Amino acid sequence: MSFLRGRLVNPGAQRVSMDAIAKSLYPDDAPQNCTPVTVEADGNSLSYAASLIANGNQRVAHGELRRPTADELEMHFQYYADLCCERVLQCAQQEGSLSHHAL
């Protein structure tokens, strides 16, 4: 799979569209070579996104990706929780919503 002018080039690859709302929320310090794309929003978004990256199609093997993803998140829960909380605090500080509160 490869990218050509913003489109996936892969047999069976689906057409991918940029998520304009997500792009507008994309932090300035985030990698600029990444583009948020839309996937179905039915509770399987994470596995759809992983399938899209791995196979070029959100519906190919997304079910096979759910269990290993859940296992990874469970085995390393504290790492991901800390990572998420750290990023939320950084964003809040940048926006000034944590002014003088002790962290």
Backbone as XML, in Angstrom:
<?xml version="1.0"?>
<chain id="A" units="angstrom">
  <residue number="1" name="MET">
    <atom name="N" x="0.847" y="-1.172" z="0.000"/>
    <atom name="CA" x="0.000" y="0.000" z="0.000"/>
    <atom name="C" x="0.889" y="1.230" z="0.000"/>
  </residue>
  <residue number="2" name="SER">
    <atom name="N" x="0.516" y="2.222" z="-0.760"/>
    <atom name="CA" x="1.254" y="3.475" z="-0.780"/>
    <atom name="C" x="0.284" y="4.621" z="-1.003"/>
  </residue>
  <residue number="3" name="PHE">
    <atom name="N" x="0.776" y="5.830" z="-0.780"/>
    <atom name="CA" x="-0.060" y="7.013" z="-0.974"/>
    <atom name="C" x="0.380" y="7.743" z="-2.224"/>
  </residue>
  <residue number="4" name="LEU">
    <atom name="N" x="-0.551" y="8.211" z="-2.997"/>
    <atom name="CA" x="-0.268" y="8.975" z="-4.195"/>
    <atom name="C" x="-1.246" y="10.139" z="-4.241"/>
  </residue>
  <residue number="5" name="ARG">
    <atom name="N" x="-0.747" y="11.337" z="-4.052"/>
    <atom name="CA" x="-1.591" y="12.534" z="-4.043"/>
    <atom name="C" x="-2.789" y="12.391" z="-3.110"/>
  </residue>
  <residue number="6" name="GLY">
    <atom name="N" x="-2.534" y="11.880" z="-1.917"/>
    <atom name="CA" x="-3.579" y="11.787" z="-0.917"/>
    <atom name="C" x="-4.525" y="10.622" z="-1.074"/>
  </residue>
  <residue number="7" name="ARG">
    <atom name="N" x="-4.291" y="9.749" z="-2.050"/>
    <atom name="CA" x="-5.183" y="8.604" z="-2.232"/>
    <atom name="C" x="-4.408" y="7.316" z="-2.019"/>
  </residue>
  <residue number="8" name="LEU">
    <atom name="N" x="-5.049" y="6.358" z="-1.410"/>
    <atom name="CA" x="-4.431" y="5.055" z="-1.212"/>
    <atom name="C" x="-4.329" y="4.333" z="-2.540"/>
  </residue>
  <residue number="9" name="VAL">
    <atom name="N" x="-3.196" y="3.698" z="-2.765"/>
    <atom name="CA" x="-3.013" y="2.914" z="-3.976"/>
    <atom name="C" x="-2.803" y="1.474" z="-3.529"/>
  </residue>
  <residue number="10" name="ASN">
    <atom name="N" x="-3.818" y="0.683" z="-3.664"/>
    <atom name="CA" x="-3.777" y="-0.696" z="-3.203"/>
    <atom name="C" x="-4.988" y="-1.406" z="-3.807"/>
  </residue>
  <residue number="11" name="PRO">
    <atom name="N" x="-4.796" y="-2.583" z="-4.370"/>
    <atom name="CA" x="-5.972" y="-3.300" z="-4.876"/>
    <atom name="C" x="-6.991" y="-3.493" z="-3.758"/>
  </residue>
  <residue number="12" name="GLY">
    <atom name="N" x="-8.200" y="-3.141" z="-3.998"/>
    <atom name="CA" x="-9.255" y="-3.284" z="-2.999"/>
    <atom name="C" x="-9.305" y="-2.149" z="-1.998"/>
  </residue>
  <residue number="13" name="ALA">
    <atom name="N" x="-8.437" y="-1.158" z="-2.158"/>
    <atom name="CA" x="-8.424" y="-0.039" z="-1.222"/>
    <atom name="C" x="-9.671" y="0.823" z="-1.427"/>
  </residue>
  <residue number="14" name="GLN">
    <atom name="N" x="-10.175" y="1.325" z="-0.348"/>
    <atom name="CA" x="-11.344" y="2.189" z="-0.440"/>
    <atom name="C" x="-10.901" y="3.636" z="-0.600"/>
  </residue>
  <residue number="15" name="ARG">
    <atom name="N" x="-11.788" y="4.441" z="-1.112"/>
    <atom name="CA" x="-11.503" y="5.872" z="-1.232"/>
    <atom name="C" x="-11.511" y="6.453" z="0.177"/>
  </residue>
  <residue number="16" name="VAL">
    <atom name="N" x="-10.534" y="7.266" z="0.468"/>
    <atom name="CA" x="-10.375" y="7.830" z="1.798"/>
    <atom name="C" x="-10.594" y="9.330" z="1.724"/>
  </residue>
  <residue number="17" name="SER">
    <atom name="N" x="-11.355" y="9.847" z="2.675"/>
    <atom name="CA" x="-11.554" y="11.295" z="2.705"/>
    <atom name="C" x="-11.041" y="11.871" z="4.019"/>
  </residue>
  <residue number="18" name="MET">
    <atom name="N" x="-10.501" y="13.072" z="3.940"/>
    <atom name="CA" x="-9.975" y="13.740" z="5.115"/>
    <atom name="C" x="-11.127" y="14.163" z="6.021"/>
  </residue>
  <residue number="19" name="ASP">
    <atom name="N" x="-10.916" y="14.044" z="7.311"/>
    <atom name="CA" x="-11.887" y="14.494" z="8.307"/>
    <atom name="C" x="-11.581" y="15.964" z="8.607"/>
  </residue>
  <residue number="20" name="ALA">
    <atom name="N" x="-12.335" y="16.863" z="8.009"/>
    <atom name="CA" x="-12.072" y="18.302" z="8.116"/>
    <atom name="C" x="-12.199" y="18.801" z="9.557"/>
  </residue>
  <residue number="21" name="ILE">
    <atom name="N" x="-13.150" y="18.278" z="10.307"/>
    <atom name="CA" x="-13.315" y="18.713" z="11.701"/>
    <atom name="C" x="-12.109" y="18.288" z="12.526"/>
  </residue>
  <residue number="22" name="ALA">
    <atom name="N" x="-11.692" y="17.036" z="12.371"/>
    <atom name="CA" x="-10.520" y="16.564" z="13.100"/>
    <atom name="C" x="-9.275" y="17.344" z="12.697"/>
  </residue>
  <residue number="23" name="LYS">
    <atom name="N" x="-9.149" y="17.646" z="11.424"/>
    <atom name="CA" x="-7.991" y="18.408" z="10.943"/>
    <atom name="C" x="-7.965" y="19.789" z="11.578"/>
  </residue>
  <residue number="24" name="SER">
    <atom name="N" x="-9.129" y="20.401" z="11.757"/>
    <atom name="CA" x="-9.183" y="21.735" z="12.376"/>
    <atom name="C" x="-8.785" y="21.687" z="13.850"/>
  </residue>
  <residue number="25" name="LEU">
    <atom name="N" x="-8.916" y="20.523" z="14.484"/>
    <atom name="CA" x="-8.555" y="20.352" z="15.894"/>
    <atom name="C" x="-7.145" y="19.805" z="16.079"/>
  </residue>
  <residue number="26" name="TYR">
    <atom name="N" x="-6.477" y="19.495" z="14.981"/>
    <atom name="CA" x="-5.151" y="18.877" z="15.012"/>
    <atom name="C" x="-4.148" y="19.835" z="15.648"/>
  </residue>
  <residue number="27" name="PRO">
    <atom name="N" x="-3.453" y="19.411" z="16.699"/>
    <atom name="CA" x="-2.523" y="20.309" z="17.394"/>
    <atom name="C" x="-1.339" y="20.712" z="16.506"/>
  </residue>
  <residue number="28" name="ASP">
    <atom name="N" x="-0.839" y="21.915" z="16.724"/>
    <atom name="CA" x="0.303" y="22.407" z="15.949"/>
    <atom name="C" x="1.559" y="21.578" z="16.159"/>
  </residue>
  <residue number="29" name="ASP">
    <atom name="N" x="1.697" y="20.982" z="17.364"/>
    <atom name="CA" x="2.918" y="20.219" z="17.652"/>
    <atom name="C" x="2.803" y="18.747" z="17.236"/>
  </residue>
  <residue number="30" name="ALA">
    <atom name="N" x="1.698" y="18.372" z="16.634"/>
    <atom name="CA" x="1.524" y="16.992" z="16.162"/>
    <atom name="C" x="2.262" y="16.816" z="14.830"/>
  </residue>
  <residue number="31" name="PRO">
    <atom name="N" x="2.619" y="15.568" z="14.483"/>
    <atom name="CA" x="3.303" y="15.334" z="13.207"/>
    <atom name="C" x="2.475" y="15.870" z="12.041"/>
  </residue>
  <residue number="32" name="GLN">
    <atom name="N" x="3.090" y="16.651" z="11.192"/>
    <atom name="CA" x="2.372" y="17.282" z="10.090"/>
    <atom name="C" x="2.260" y="16.392" z="8.854"/>
  </residue>
  <residue number="33" name="ASN">
    <atom name="N" x="2.915" y="15.238" z="8.877"/>
    <atom name="CA" x="2.813" y="14.327" z="7.735"/>
    <atom name="C" x="1.670" y="13.333" z="7.902"/>
  </residue>
  <residue number="34" name="CYS">
    <atom name="N" x="0.806" y="13.577" z="8.870"/>
    <atom name="CA" x="-0.360" y="12.722" z="9.114"/>
    <atom name="C" x="-1.632" y="13.514" z="8.810"/>
  </residue>
  <residue number="35" name="THR">
    <atom name="N" x="-2.618" y="12.824" z="8.278"/>
    <atom name="CA" x="-3.889" y="13.457" z="7.960"/>
    <atom name="C" x="-5.018" y="12.636" z="8.566"/>
  </residue>
  <residue number="36" name="PRO">
    <atom name="N" x="-5.863" y="13.246" z="9.388"/>
    <atom name="CA" x="-7.000" y="12.503" z="9.927"/>
    <atom name="C" x="-7.982" y="12.161" z="8.806"/>
  </residue>
  <residue number="37" name="VAL">
    <atom name="N" x="-8.439" y="10.930" z="8.805"/>
    <atom name="CA" x="-9.391" y="10.483" z="7.793"/>
    <atom name="C" x="-10.657" y="9.982" z="8.462"/>
  </residue>
  <residue number="38" name="THR">
    <atom name="N" x="-11.723" y="9.904" z="7.704"/>
    <atom name="CA" x="-12.993" y="9.452" z="8.252"/>
    <atom name="C" x="-13.095" y="7.933" z="8.194"/>
  </residue>
  <residue number="39" name="VAL">
    <atom name="N" x="-13.677" y="7.371" z="9.228"/>
    <atom name="CA" x="-14.045" y="5.957" z="9.273"/>
    <atom name="C" x="-15.443" y="5.893" z="9.857"/>
  </residue>
  <residue number="40" name="GLU">
    <atom name="N" x="-16.089" y="4.760" z="9.718"/>
    <atom name="CA" x="-17.441" y="4.626" z="10.274"/>
    <atom name="C" x="-17.415" y="4.837" z="11.783"/>
  </residue>
  <residue number="41" name="ALA">
    <atom name="N" x="-18.457" y="5.421" z="12.307"/>
    <atom name="CA" x="-18.547" y="5.736" z="13.730"/>
    <atom name="C" x="-19.637" y="4.899" z="14.377"/>
  </residue>
  <residue number="42" name="ASP">
    <atom name="N" x="-19.388" y="3.601" z="14.481"/>
    <atom name="CA" x="-20.389" y="2.716" z="15.083"/>
    <atom name="C" x="-19.843" y="1.969" z="16.303"/>
  </residue>
  <residue number="43" name="GLY">
    <atom name="N" x="-18.803" y="2.526" z="16.921"/>
    <atom name="CA" x="-18.207" y="1.883" z="18.075"/>
    <atom name="C" x="-16.978" y="1.047" z="17.734"/>
  </residue>
  <residue number="44" name="ASN">
    <atom name="N" x="-16.688" y="0.887" z="16.461"/>
    <atom name="CA" x="-15.520" y="0.121" z="16.029"/>
    <atom name="C" x="-14.485" y="0.998" z="15.343"/>
  </residue>
  <residue number="45" name="SER">
    <atom name="N" x="-14.515" y="2.286" z="15.598"/>
    <atom name="CA" x="-13.649" y="3.235" z="14.888"/>
    <atom name="C" x="-12.172" y="2.897" z="14.994"/>
  </residue>
  <residue number="46" name="LEU">
    <atom name="N" x="-11.720" y="2.500" z="16.171"/>
    <atom name="CA" x="-10.302" y="2.188" z="16.348"/>
    <atom name="C" x="-9.888" y="1.011" z="15.475"/>
  </residue>
  <residue number="47" name="SER">
    <atom name="N" x="-10.681" y="-0.053" z="15.476"/>
    <atom name="CA" x="-10.321" y="-1.212" z="14.654"/>
    <atom name="C" x="-10.510" y="-0.909" z="13.168"/>
  </residue>
  <residue number="48" name="TYR">
    <atom name="N" x="-11.482" y="-0.062" z="12.815"/>
    <atom name="CA" x="-11.636" y="0.345" z="11.415"/>
    <atom name="C" x="-10.408" y="1.127" z="10.957"/>
  </residue>
  <residue number="49" name="ALA">
    <atom name="N" x="-9.939" y="2.044" z="11.798"/>
    <atom name="CA" x="-8.772" y="2.850" z="11.447"/>
    <atom name="C" x="-7.535" y="1.970" z="11.295"/>
  </residue>
  <residue number="50" name="ALA">
    <atom name="N" x="-7.358" y="1.019" z="12.208"/>
    <atom name="CA" x="-6.211" y="0.104" z="12.112"/>
    <atom name="C" x="-6.299" y="-0.741" z="10.850"/>
  </residue>
  <residue number="51" name="SER">
    <atom name="N" x="-7.484" y="-1.200" z="10.521"/>
    <atom name="CA" x="-7.669" y="-1.993" z="9.307"/>
    <atom name="C" x="-7.400" y="-1.148" z="8.064"/>
  </residue>
  <residue number="52" name="LEU">
    <atom name="N" x="-7.812" y="0.107" z="8.104"/>
    <atom name="CA" x="-7.563" y="1.009" z="6.985"/>
    <atom name="C" x="-6.064" y="1.193" z="6.765"/>
  </residue>
  <residue number="53" name="ILE">
    <atom name="N" x="-5.326" y="1.358" z="7.851"/>
    <atom name="CA" x="-3.874" y="1.502" z="7.750"/>
    <atom name="C" x="-3.234" y="0.210" z="7.252"/>
  </residue>
  <residue number="54" name="ALA">
    <atom name="N" x="-3.640" y="-0.909" z="7.808"/>
    <atom name="CA" x="-3.009" y="-2.191" z="7.479"/>
    <atom name="C" x="-3.410" y="-2.737" z="6.113"/>
  </residue>
  <residue number="55" name="ASN">
    <atom name="N" x="-4.667" y="-2.535" z="5.724"/>
    <atom name="CA" x="-5.189" y="-3.191" z="4.525"/>
    <atom name="C" x="-5.715" y="-2.265" z="3.449"/>
  </residue>
  <residue number="56" name="GLY">
    <atom name="N" x="-5.832" y="-0.977" z="3.767"/>
    <atom name="CA" x="-6.384" y="-0.044" z="2.795"/>
    <atom name="C" x="-7.900" y="-0.052" z="2.743"/>
  </residue>
  <residue number="57" name="ASN">
    <atom name="N" x="-8.515" y="-0.812" z="3.651"/>
    <atom name="CA" x="-9.968" y="-0.899" z="3.686"/>
    <atom name="C" x="-10.381" y="-1.101" z="5.136"/>
  </residue>
  <residue number="58" name="GLN">
    <atom name="N" x="-11.299" y="-0.275" z="5.623"/>
    <atom name="CA" x="-11.672" y="-0.361" z="7.038"/>
    <atom name="C" x="-12.444" y="-1.630" z="7.385"/>
  </residue>
  <residue number="59" name="ARG">
    <atom name="N" x="-13.008" y="-2.297" z="6.405"/>
    <atom name="CA" x="-13.817" y="-3.487" z="6.670"/>
    <atom name="C" x="-13.036" y="-4.799" z="6.556"/>
  </residue>
  <residue number="60" name="VAL">
    <atom name="N" x="-11.803" y="-4.754" z="6.035"/>
    <atom name="CA" x="-11.012" y="-5.972" z="5.879"/>
    <atom name="C" x="-10.294" y="-6.257" z="7.199"/>
  </residue>
  <residue number="61" name="ALA">
    <atom name="N" x="-10.623" y="-7.338" z="7.823"/>
    <atom name="CA" x="-9.952" y="-7.821" z="9.041"/>
    <atom name="C" x="-10.094" y="-6.926" z="10.258"/>
  </residue>
  <residue number="62" name="HIS">
    <atom name="N" x="-11.049" y="-5.999" z="10.258"/>
    <atom name="CA" x="-11.180" y="-5.159" z="11.456"/>
    <atom name="C" x="-11.564" y="-5.996" z="12.674"/>
  </residue>
  <residue number="63" name="GLY">
    <atom name="N" x="-12.341" y="-7.033" z="12.465"/>
    <atom name="CA" x="-12.729" y="-7.897" z="13.578"/>
    <atom name="C" x="-11.544" y="-8.619" z="14.199"/>
  </residue>
  <residue number="64" name="GLU">
    <atom name="N" x="-10.580" y="-8.964" z="13.373"/>
    <atom name="CA" x="-9.379" y="-9.651" z="13.863"/>
    <atom name="C" x="-8.484" y="-8.717" z="14.663"/>
  </residue>
  <residue number="65" name="LEU">
    <atom name="N" x="-8.658" y="-7.429" z="14.512"/>
    <atom name="CA" x="-7.814" y="-6.458" z="15.197"/>
    <atom name="C" x="-8.363" y="-6.042" z="16.558"/>
  </residue>
  <residue number="66" name="ARG">
    <atom name="N" x="-9.643" y="-6.293" z="16.802"/>
    <atom name="CA" x="-10.244" y="-5.850" z="18.062"/>
    <atom name="C" x="-9.648" y="-6.541" z="19.282"/>
  </residue>
  <residue number="67" name="ARG">
    <atom name="N" x="-9.530" y="-7.859" z="19.246"/>
    <atom name="CA" x="-9.026" y="-8.592" z="20.413"/>
    <atom name="C" x="-7.589" y="-8.218" z="20.756"/>
  </residue>
  <residue number="68" name="PRO">
    <atom name="N" x="-6.646" y="-8.230" z="19.787"/>
    <atom name="CA" x="-5.279" y="-7.842" z="20.145"/>
    <atom name="C" x="-5.179" y="-6.396" z="20.637"/>
  </residue>
  <residue number="69" name="THR">
    <atom name="N" x="-6.016" y="-5.518" z="20.099"/>
    <atom name="CA" x="-6.003" y="-4.123" z="20.544"/>
    <atom name="C" x="-6.492" y="-4.030" z="21.985"/>
  </residue>
  <residue number="70" name="ALA">
    <atom name="N" x="-7.561" y="-4.725" z="22.299"/>
    <atom name="CA" x="-8.079" y="-4.738" z="23.670"/>
    <atom name="C" x="-7.053" y="-5.336" z="24.626"/>
  </residue>
  <residue number="71" name="ASP">
    <atom name="N" x="-6.389" y="-6.402" z="24.207"/>
    <atom name="CA" x="-5.345" y="-7.017" z="25.042"/>
    <atom name="C" x="-4.210" y="-6.038" z="25.315"/>
  </residue>
  <residue number="72" name="GLU">
    <atom name="N" x="-3.770" y="-5.341" z="24.269"/>
    <atom name="CA" x="-2.693" y="-4.354" z="24.416"/>
    <atom name="C" x="-3.088" y="-3.258" z="25.398"/>
  </residue>
  <residue number="73" name="LEU">
    <atom name="N" x="-4.288" y="-2.724" z="25.235"/>
    <atom name="CA" x="-4.749" y="-1.667" z="26.124"/>
    <atom name="C" x="-4.879" y="-2.152" z="27.569"/>
  </residue>
  <residue number="74" name="GLU">
    <atom name="N" x="-5.323" y="-3.392" z="27.734"/>
    <atom name="CA" x="-5.463" y="-3.948" z="29.082"/>
    <atom name="C" x="-4.103" y="-4.209" z="29.726"/>
  </residue>
  <residue number="75" name="MET">
    <atom name="N" x="-3.180" y="-4.801" z="28.965"/>
    <atom name="CA" x="-1.859" y="-5.134" z="29.519"/>
    <atom name="C" x="-1.057" y="-3.886" z="29.880"/>
  </residue>
  <residue number="76" name="HIS">
    <atom name="N" x="-1.276" y="-2.802" z="29.165"/>
    <atom name="CA" x="-0.497" y="-1.580" z="29.386"/>
    <atom name="C" x="-1.406" y="-0.404" z="29.723"/>
  </residue>
  <residue number="77" name="PHE">
    <atom name="N" x="-2.434" y="-0.697" z="30.505"/>
    <atom name="CA" x="-3.443" y="0.296" z="30.842"/>
    <atom name="C" x="-2.834" y="1.564" z="31.423"/>
  </residue>
  <residue number="78" name="GLN">
    <atom name="N" x="-1.968" y="1.429" z="32.411"/>
    <atom name="CA" x="-1.421" y="2.602" z="33.097"/>
    <atom name="C" x="-0.626" y="3.487" z="32.149"/>
  </residue>
  <residue number="79" name="TYR">
    <atom name="N" x="0.127" y="2.874" z="31.258"/>
    <atom name="CA" x="0.901" y="3.643" z="30.276"/>
    <atom name="C" x="-0.031" y="4.511" z="29.425"/>
  </residue>
  <residue number="80" name="TYR">
    <atom name="N" x="-1.073" y="3.905" z="28.863"/>
    <atom name="CA" x="-1.988" y="4.650" z="28.002"/>
    <atom name="C" x="-2.802" y="5.674" z="28.785"/>
  </residue>
  <residue number="81" name="ALA">
    <atom name="N" x="-3.168" y="5.345" z="30.015"/>
    <atom name="CA" x="-3.910" y="6.294" z="30.848"/>
    <atom name="C" x="-3.043" y="7.506" z="31.154"/>
  </residue>
  <residue number="82" name="ASP">
    <atom name="N" x="-1.778" y="7.268" z="31.519"/>
    <atom name="CA" x="-0.864" y="8.371" z="31.802"/>
    <atom name="C" x="-0.626" y="9.222" z="30.559"/>
  </residue>
  <residue number="83" name="LEU">
    <atom name="N" x="-0.454" y="8.569" z="29.437"/>
    <atom name="CA" x="-0.212" y="9.273" z="28.179"/>
    <atom name="C" x="-1.391" y="10.177" z="27.823"/>
  </residue>
  <residue number="84" name="CYS">
    <atom name="N" x="-2.579" y="9.637" z="27.961"/>
    <atom name="CA" x="-3.791" y="10.393" z="27.654"/>
    <atom name="C" x="-3.945" y="11.575" z="28.611"/>
  </residue>
  <residue number="85" name="CYS">
    <atom name="N" x="-3.786" y="11.324" z="29.902"/>
    <atom name="CA" x="-3.946" y="12.387" z="30.899"/>
    <atom name="C" x="-2.907" y="13.477" z="30.703"/>
  </residue>
  <residue number="86" name="GLU">
    <atom name="N" x="-1.677" y="13.082" z="30.381"/>
    <atom name="CA" x="-0.613" y="14.059" z="30.150"/>
    <atom name="C" x="-0.975" y="14.982" z="28.987"/>
  </residue>
  <residue number="87" name="ARG">
    <atom name="N" x="-1.485" y="14.414" z="27.918"/>
    <atom name="CA" x="-1.846" y="15.207" z="26.736"/>
    <atom name="C" x="-3.032" y="16.132" z="27.040"/>
  </residue>
  <residue number="88" name="VAL">
    <atom name="N" x="-4.004" y="15.651" z="27.779"/>
    <atom name="CA" x="-5.158" y="16.478" z="28.142"/>
    <atom name="C" x="-4.700" y="17.652" z="29.002"/>
  </residue>
  <residue number="89" name="LEU">
    <atom name="N" x="-3.815" y="17.396" z="29.954"/>
    <atom name="CA" x="-3.310" y="18.472" z="30.808"/>
    <atom name="C" x="-2.513" y="19.496" z="30.002"/>
  </residue>
  <residue number="90" name="GLN">
    <atom name="N" x="-1.699" y="19.022" z="29.060"/>
    <atom name="CA" x="-0.935" y="19.945" z="28.215"/>
    <atom name="C" x="-1.873" y="20.858" z="27.438"/>
  </residue>
  <residue number="91" name="CYS">
    <atom name="N" x="-2.898" y="20.275" z="26.856"/>
    <atom name="CA" x="-3.858" y="21.071" z="26.081"/>
    <atom name="C" x="-4.571" y="22.083" z="26.965"/>
  </residue>
  <residue number="92" name="ALA">
    <atom name="N" x="-4.969" y="21.652" z="28.149"/>
    <atom name="CA" x="-5.672" y="22.541" z="29.069"/>
    <atom name="C" x="-4.767" y="23.692" z="29.509"/>
  </residue>
  <residue number="93" name="GLN">
    <atom name="N" x="-3.500" y="23.404" z="29.756"/>
    <atom name="CA" x="-2.559" y="24.451" z="30.153"/>
    <atom name="C" x="-2.352" y="25.443" z="29.020"/>
  </residue>
  <residue number="94" name="GLN">
    <atom name="N" x="-2.235" y="24.955" z="27.806"/>
    <atom name="CA" x="-2.040" y="25.829" z="26.646"/>
    <atom name="C" x="-3.236" y="26.753" z="26.448"/>
  </residue>
  <residue number="95" name="GLU">
    <atom name="N" x="-4.421" y="26.244" z="26.736"/>
    <atom name="CA" x="-5.630" y="27.044" z="26.574"/>
    <atom name="C" x="-5.867" y="27.971" z="27.763"/>
  </residue>
  <residue number="96" name="GLY">
    <atom name="N" x="-5.064" y="27.800" z="28.825"/>
    <atom name="CA" x="-5.202" y="28.646" z="29.998"/>
    <atom name="C" x="-6.308" y="28.234" z="30.938"/>
  </residue>
  <residue number="97" name="SER">
    <atom name="N" x="-6.869" y="27.050" z="30.736"/>
    <atom name="CA" x="-7.982" y="26.642" z="31.590"/>
    <atom name="C" x="-7.518" y="26.026" z="32.908"/>
  </residue>
  <residue number="98" name="LEU">
    <atom name="N" x="-6.200" y="25.895" z="33.108"/>
    <atom name="CA" x="-5.691" y="25.379" z="34.390"/>
    <atom name="C" x="-4.913" y="26.459" z="35.141"/>
  </residue>
  <residue number="99" name="SER">
    <atom name="N" x="-5.008" y="27.676" z="34.728"/>
    <atom name="CA" x="-4.303" y="28.840" z="35.261"/>
    <atom name="C" x="-3.335" y="28.548" z="36.413"/>
  </residue>
  <residue number="100" name="HIS">
    <atom name="N" x="-3.755" y="28.638" z="37.634"/>
    <atom name="CA" x="-2.849" y="28.513" z="38.779"/>
    <atom name="C" x="-3.066" y="27.211" z="39.574"/>
  </residue>
  <residue number="101" name="HIS">
    <atom name="N" x="-3.841" y="26.288" z="39.090"/>
    <atom name="CA" x="-4.086" y="25.052" z="39.810"/>
    <atom name="C" x="-2.816" y="24.215" z="39.883"/>
  </residue>
  <residue number="102" name="ALA">
    <atom name="N" x="-2.583" y="23.592" z="41.010"/>
    <atom name="CA" x="-1.432" y="22.700" z="41.164"/>
    <atom name="C" x="-1.717" y="21.399" z="40.438"/>
  </residue>
  <residue number="103" name="LEU">
    <atom name="N" x="-0.741" y="20.890" z="39.750"/>
    <atom name="CA" x="-0.885" y="19.630" z="39.031"/>
    <atom name="C" x="-0.186" y="18.529" z="39.780"/>
  </residue>
</chain>
